[in-house]
Amino acid sequence: MKKIVVLGAGQVGRAMAIDLCHDYDVTSADTNEKNLSLLKSQFPIKTINADLSVAGEIKKVIADADLVIGAVPGFMGFEMVKTVISSRKNIVDISFFNEDIFLLDDLARENKVVAVMDCGVAPGMDNIILGFHSRQMKVEYFECLVGGLPVVRTWPFEYKAPFSPIDVIAEYTRPAKFVKEGQLVTRPALSEPELLEFSEVGMLEAFNTDGLRSLIKTMKVPDMIERTLRYPGHIDLMKVFRETGFFSEEPVTINGQQVRPIDVTAKLLFPKWKLEEGEEEFTIMRVTVKGTQNGKEKEYVYNLLDRYDKKTNTASMSRTTGYTCTAVARLVIENKYNRIGINPPEFVGEDESCFRSVMSYLKDRNVIYKVNEK
């Protein structure tokens, strides 16, 4: 049986390990013994307590792996992926790191490694969709609206973080890049708010975030943008935090001690943002692709509304992010996708058989994208 090592046993990492453990020999690695215990007590999954910020420990954990899946916080992601590639192991990763993923392309090629990056829901599935259509038509417009939200709106934030909270803060601080009329545009995160009505969940507000990532380099589309969705009021609250300095990584001196404001903020915010056991949440996404196909104007709109799975107690964001990743992981480990080097998800989507396989895989797990075309 082929061996897969999942680095990270948070909510998404656990969902991926569980999804794969019935067909592969799966090992989950993390420093959080509580998260690991949730796996080894219920599923045929090996667990290893390991500090994944240490290259040497990663190398030991993945020594016998046929494939590695990365699910660590973004600030650890780049070095983790670099270590895995240096170890000559194929990897599919969801870590939302700030560094340019293509900086590792030469290393991946030298080591003959297949490395698929940013393979979650967004970035991830939206890239796969655009990659597919880019081979079917001349795409002139791409928009992704996406958000993960709790069903119950609890004051003051009306938000819970279904993945690494520190990566959520990065969405509010990292400059947003998008393409308009063929030109790269940079705006502050949380900028250009817009209220949008969704029939299933009501009014949400959209704002600019750094979600296009690799698409800026790989896709020659004149208009592309990714925007995050939250309940109305969240933008202003996060702007207050940011502009006051609560998200700053620059140390300040308090009673003679050097403290990073973001560390204090994280300590206070994260308990408030943690989903309670069994708390229901949902993922909503709308991907719009417009262009010319067979000489005619064409538009495709993909709509996703996925909810917490009560039967398996699996968060929607874990499902939509994790199962996209495991769908691609299966393609890689079964040698159905084998392009050497760094592969953003749009490269996977460009292969029609891979695109169809991912869509079918998600549908089998009741993650359903409804497609409207005109």
C-alpha positions as CSV (number, residue, x, y, z in Angstrom):
1,M,0.0,0.0,0.0
2,K,1.4,3.4,-1.0
3,K,2.4,5.7,1.9
4,I,1.1,9.3,2.4
5,V,2.4,11.6,5.1
6,V,0.2,14.6,6.0
7,L,2.2,17.4,7.7
8,G,-0.2,19.2,10.0
9,A,-3.2,17.8,11.9
10,G,-5.4,20.9,12.2
11,Q,-9.0,20.8,11.0
12,V,-8.1,20.5,7.3
13,G,-5.1,18.3,7.8
14,R,-7.3,15.8,9.8
15,A,-10.0,15.8,7.2
16,M,-7.5,15.0,4.5
17,A,-5.9,12.2,6.5
18,I,-9.3,10.6,7.1
19,D,-10.3,10.9,3.5
20,L,-7.2,9.1,2.3
21,C,-6.7,6.5,5.1
22,H,-9.0,3.8,3.7
23,D,-7.0,3.5,0.4
24,Y,-3.5,4.4,1.5
25,D,-1.1,3.9,4.4
26,V,-1.5,7.4,6.0
27,T,0.7,9.0,8.7
28,S,-0.3,12.4,10.3
29,A,2.4,14.5,11.9
30,D,2.0,17.5,14.2
31,T,3.1,18.8,17.6
32,N,-0.5,19.0,18.9
33,E,-1.1,15.7,20.6
34,K,-4.8,16.5,21.1
35,N,-5.3,16.8,17.3
36,L,-3.3,13.6,16.7
37,S,-5.3,11.7,19.3
38,L,-8.5,12.5,17.4
39,L,-7.1,10.6,14.5
40,K,-5.4,7.6,16.0
41,S,-8.3,6.7,18.3
42,Q,-10.9,6.4,15.5
43,F,-9.1,5.7,12.2
44,P,-6.4,3.5,10.7
45,I,-3.9,6.4,10.8
46,K,-0.4,6.4,12.2
47,T,0.5,9.6,14.1
48,I,3.9,11.2,14.9
49,N,4.5,14.1,17.3
50,A,7.0,16.2,15.4
51,D,8.1,19.8,15.2
52,L,7.4,20.7,11.6
53,S,9.3,23.9,11.8
54,V,12.5,21.8,12.0
55,A,13.8,20.5,8.7
56,G,15.5,17.6,10.3
57,E,12.3,16.4,11.8
58,I,10.4,16.7,8.6
59,K,13.0,14.7,6.8
60,K,12.6,11.8,9.3
61,V,8.8,11.9,9.1
62,I,8.7,11.7,5.3
63,A,11.6,9.4,4.8
64,D,9.4,6.5,3.5
65,A,6.6,8.5,2.0
66,D,5.4,8.1,-1.6
67,L,3.6,11.4,-1.3
68,V,3.6,14.3,1.2
69,I,0.6,16.6,1.8
70,G,1.4,20.0,3.4
71,A,-1.1,21.5,5.8
72,V,0.9,23.7,8.1
73,P,0.3,27.4,8.9
74,G,1.4,29.8,6.1
75,F,4.5,31.2,8.0
76,M,5.9,27.7,8.1
77,G,4.9,26.7,4.6
78,F,7.7,27.8,2.3
79,E,10.5,26.2,4.3
80,M,8.5,23.0,4.8
81,V,7.8,22.7,1.1
82,K,11.5,23.4,0.3
83,T,12.5,20.6,2.7
84,V,10.1,18.2,1.2
85,I,11.3,18.9,-2.3
86,S,15.0,18.7,-1.2
87,S,14.1,15.2,0.1
88,R,12.9,14.2,-3.4
89,K,9.3,13.7,-2.3
90,N,6.3,14.7,-4.4
91,I,4.0,17.1,-2.5
92,V,0.5,18.6,-2.7
93,D,0.3,21.6,-0.5
94,I,-2.4,23.9,0.9
95,S,-0.1,26.2,3.0
96,F,-0.9,29.8,2.3
97,F,2.6,31.2,2.4
98,N,3.6,34.7,1.3
99,E,6.8,33.7,-0.7
100,D,6.7,33.2,-4.4
101,I,6.1,29.5,-5.1
102,F,8.0,29.6,-8.3
103,L,11.3,30.3,-6.4
104,L,11.3,26.6,-5.8
105,D,10.7,25.5,-9.4
106,D,14.4,24.9,-10.2
107,L,14.8,22.9,-7.1
108,A,11.8,20.8,-7.9
109,R,13.0,20.2,-11.4
110,E,16.5,19.2,-10.2
111,N,15.0,16.7,-7.8
112,K,12.4,15.5,-10.3
113,V,9.6,16.3,-7.9
114,V,5.9,17.0,-8.7
115,A,4.9,19.8,-6.4
116,V,1.3,21.1,-6.6
117,M,0.9,24.3,-4.5
118,D,-2.1,26.3,-3.2
119,C,-4.3,23.3,-3.7
120,G,-7.3,24.3,-1.5
121,V,-10.6,25.8,-2.3
122,A,-9.4,29.4,-3.1
123,P,-6.7,29.5,-4.1
124,G,-7.1,26.0,-5.5
125,M,-10.4,25.0,-7.0
126,D,-11.0,28.4,-8.6
127,N,-7.5,28.0,-10.2
128,I,-8.5,24.6,-11.5
129,I,-11.7,25.9,-13.0
130,L,-9.9,28.8,-14.8
131,G,-7.1,26.4,-16.0
132,F,-9.7,24.2,-17.6
133,H,-11.6,27.0,-19.3
134,S,-8.4,28.6,-20.5
135,R,-7.9,25.6,-22.8
136,Q,-11.5,25.6,-24.0
137,M,-11.9,29.3,-24.8
138,K,-10.2,32.7,-24.8
139,V,-10.9,33.9,-21.3
140,E,-11.3,37.7,-20.9
141,Y,-12.7,37.9,-17.4
142,F,-12.3,35.9,-14.2
143,E,-13.8,36.6,-10.8
144,C,-13.8,34.5,-7.6
145,L,-15.9,35.5,-4.6
146,V,-15.3,33.2,-1.6
147,G,-15.8,33.0,2.1
148,G,-16.2,30.6,5.0
149,L,-18.6,31.8,7.7
150,P,-20.4,30.5,10.8
151,V,-24.2,30.0,10.5
152,V,-24.8,31.7,13.8
153,R,-23.6,35.3,13.8
154,T,-22.0,35.9,17.2
155,W,-21.0,39.4,18.4
156,P,-18.6,41.1,18.1
157,F,-16.9,39.5,15.1
158,E,-19.7,37.4,13.5
159,Y,-16.8,35.3,12.2
160,K,-15.0,32.0,13.1
161,A,-11.7,30.8,11.5
162,P,-12.2,27.3,10.0
163,F,-8.5,27.2,9.1
164,S,-5.3,28.7,10.6
165,P,-6.3,32.0,12.2
166,I,-2.9,33.6,11.6
167,D,-3.5,33.0,7.9
168,V,-6.8,34.9,8.2
169,I,-5.0,37.9,9.6
170,A,-2.6,37.7,6.6
171,E,-5.7,38.2,4.4
172,Y,-6.3,41.5,6.1
173,T,-2.7,42.8,5.9
174,R,-1.2,41.4,2.7
175,P,-1.7,43.8,-0.2
176,A,-4.2,42.6,-2.7
177,K,-3.1,42.2,-6.3
178,F,-5.5,41.9,-9.3
179,V,-5.5,42.5,-13.0
180,K,-7.5,45.2,-14.7
181,E,-7.5,45.9,-18.4
182,G,-4.3,43.9,-18.7
183,Q,-2.4,45.8,-16.0
184,L,-1.4,44.6,-12.5
185,V,-3.1,46.6,-9.8
186,T,-2.2,46.6,-6.1
187,R,-4.7,47.7,-3.5
188,P,-4.7,47.4,0.3
189,A,-6.4,44.4,1.7
190,L,-10.0,45.0,2.8
191,S,-10.3,47.7,0.1
192,E,-13.2,48.5,-2.3
193,P,-16.1,47.0,-0.1
194,E,-19.2,45.9,-1.9
195,L,-22.5,44.5,-0.6
196,L,-23.7,41.4,-2.5
197,E,-27.0,39.5,-2.0
198,F,-26.8,35.7,-2.0
199,S,-30.2,34.0,-2.0
200,E,-29.2,31.1,0.3
201,V,-27.4,33.2,3.0
202,G,-28.4,36.8,2.6
203,M,-26.3,39.9,2.3
204,L,-22.5,39.6,2.5
205,E,-19.7,42.1,1.9
206,A,-16.9,41.5,-0.5
207,F,-13.4,43.0,-0.3
208,N,-10.1,42.7,-2.0
209,T,-7.6,40.1,-0.8
210,D,-4.5,38.5,-2.2
211,G,-6.1,35.5,-3.7
212,L,-5.0,35.4,-7.4
213,R,-1.4,34.5,-6.5
214,S,0.0,32.3,-9.3
215,L,-2.7,33.2,-11.7
216,I,-1.1,36.7,-12.2
217,K,1.9,35.0,-13.7
218,T,0.4,32.0,-15.5
219,M,-2.9,33.3,-17.0
220,K,-2.9,36.0,-19.7
221,V,-6.4,37.2,-18.8
222,P,-7.0,41.0,-19.1
223,D,-9.4,41.1,-16.0
224,M,-8.9,38.9,-13.0
225,I,-9.9,39.5,-9.4
226,E,-10.4,37.5,-6.2
227,R,-12.5,38.9,-3.3
228,T,-13.3,37.5,0.1
229,L,-16.8,37.4,1.6
230,R,-17.8,38.2,5.2
231,Y,-20.9,39.3,7.0
232,P,-21.5,43.1,6.8
233,G,-19.5,45.1,9.3
234,H,-16.5,42.8,9.4
235,I,-14.4,45.0,7.1
236,D,-14.6,48.1,9.2
237,L,-13.8,46.2,12.4
238,M,-10.7,44.6,10.9
239,K,-9.6,48.0,9.5
240,V,-9.8,49.4,13.0
241,F,-7.6,46.6,14.3
242,R,-5.1,47.0,11.4
243,E,-4.9,50.8,11.4
244,T,-4.5,50.9,15.2
245,G,-1.5,48.5,14.8
246,F,-2.9,45.4,16.4
247,F,-1.8,43.3,13.3
248,S,1.7,44.8,13.3
249,E,4.8,42.5,13.5
250,E,7.0,45.4,14.6
251,P,7.8,45.0,18.3
252,V,6.7,47.7,20.8
253,T,8.1,48.2,24.3
254,I,5.7,47.6,27.2
255,N,7.1,47.8,30.8
256,G,10.6,47.1,29.4
257,Q,9.5,44.1,27.4
258,Q,9.6,43.8,23.6
259,V,6.2,42.6,22.3
260,R,4.9,42.1,18.8
261,P,1.3,43.5,18.7
262,I,0.2,40.7,16.3
263,D,1.2,38.1,19.0
264,V,-1.0,39.8,21.6
265,T,-3.9,40.1,19.1
266,A,-3.6,36.5,18.1
267,K,-3.7,35.4,21.8
268,L,-6.9,37.4,22.3
269,L,-8.6,36.8,19.0
270,F,-8.1,33.1,18.3
271,P,-10.2,31.8,21.2
272,K,-13.0,34.0,20.0
273,W,-12.5,32.8,16.4
274,K,-12.4,29.1,17.2
275,L,-15.3,27.0,16.0
276,E,-16.9,25.1,18.8
277,E,-17.3,21.3,18.6
278,G,-20.2,20.7,16.2
279,E,-20.6,24.4,15.4
280,E,-22.2,24.7,12.0
281,E,-20.6,26.8,9.3
282,F,-20.6,27.1,5.5
283,T,-18.4,27.8,2.5
284,I,-19.8,30.0,-0.3
285,M,-18.0,30.6,-3.6
286,R,-18.9,32.0,-6.9
287,V,-16.5,31.7,-9.8
288,T,-17.3,33.6,-13.0
289,V,-15.4,33.0,-16.3
290,K,-16.2,35.0,-19.4
291,G,-14.8,35.1,-22.8
292,T,-15.1,33.8,-26.4
293,Q,-15.6,30.2,-27.3
294,N,-16.0,29.0,-30.9
295,G,-16.4,32.5,-32.0
296,K,-19.3,33.3,-29.6
297,E,-19.4,35.1,-26.3
298,K,-19.6,32.7,-23.4
299,E,-20.0,32.9,-19.6
300,Y,-19.7,30.1,-17.0
301,V,-20.7,30.7,-13.4
302,Y,-19.8,28.1,-10.8
303,N,-21.7,28.3,-7.5
304,L,-20.8,26.4,-4.4
305,L,-22.7,26.4,-1.1
306,D,-21.3,23.7,1.2
307,R,-22.4,23.2,4.8
308,Y,-21.0,21.5,7.9
309,D,-21.3,17.7,7.6
310,K,-23.2,16.6,10.7
311,K,-22.8,12.9,9.9
312,T,-19.0,13.1,10.0
313,N,-18.6,16.2,12.1
314,T,-16.5,17.7,9.4
315,A,-16.3,21.5,8.9
316,S,-17.3,22.7,5.4
317,M,-14.0,24.6,4.9
318,S,-12.2,21.4,5.8
319,R,-14.2,19.5,3.2
320,T,-14.0,22.1,0.4
321,T,-10.3,22.8,1.0
322,G,-9.2,19.3,2.0
323,Y,-11.0,17.3,-0.6
324,T,-9.8,19.4,-3.4
325,C,-6.3,18.7,-2.2
326,T,-6.9,15.0,-1.7
327,A,-8.5,14.7,-5.2
328,V,-5.3,16.1,-6.7
329,A,-3.1,14.1,-4.3
330,R,-4.7,10.9,-5.7
331,L,-3.9,12.0,-9.2
332,V,-0.3,12.6,-8.3
333,I,0.3,9.4,-6.3
334,E,-1.4,7.3,-9.0
335,N,0.8,9.0,-11.7
336,K,-2.2,10.5,-13.5
337,Y,-0.7,14.0,-13.0
338,N,3.1,13.9,-13.3
339,R,4.4,17.3,-14.5
340,I,7.8,17.8,-12.9
341,G,8.4,21.2,-11.1
342,I,6.2,23.7,-9.3
343,N,2.5,23.3,-10.4
344,P,-0.1,25.8,-9.4
345,P,-3.6,24.3,-9.5
346,E,-4.4,25.9,-12.9
347,F,-1.9,23.6,-14.5
348,V,-3.8,20.6,-13.2
349,G,-7.1,22.1,-14.5
350,E,-5.6,22.5,-18.0
351,D,-5.7,18.7,-18.3
352,E,-9.4,17.9,-19.0
353,S,-9.2,14.4,-17.6
354,C,-7.8,15.8,-14.3
355,F,-10.4,18.5,-14.2
356,R,-13.2,16.0,-14.7
357,S,-11.7,13.7,-12.1
358,V,-11.5,16.4,-9.5
359,M,-15.1,17.6,-10.1
360,S,-16.3,14.0,-9.9
361,Y,-14.3,13.3,-6.7
362,L,-15.8,16.3,-5.0
363,K,-19.3,15.4,-6.1
364,D,-18.9,11.9,-4.6
365,R,-18.2,13.7,-1.3
366,N,-21.2,16.0,-1.8
367,V,-19.1,19.1,-2.5
368,I,-21.1,20.2,-5.5
369,Y,-20.4,23.0,-7.9
370,K,-23.5,24.0,-9.8
371,V,-22.6,25.4,-13.2
372,N,-24.6,27.9,-15.2
373,E,-23.6,28.8,-18.7
374,K,-24.9,31.3,-21.2
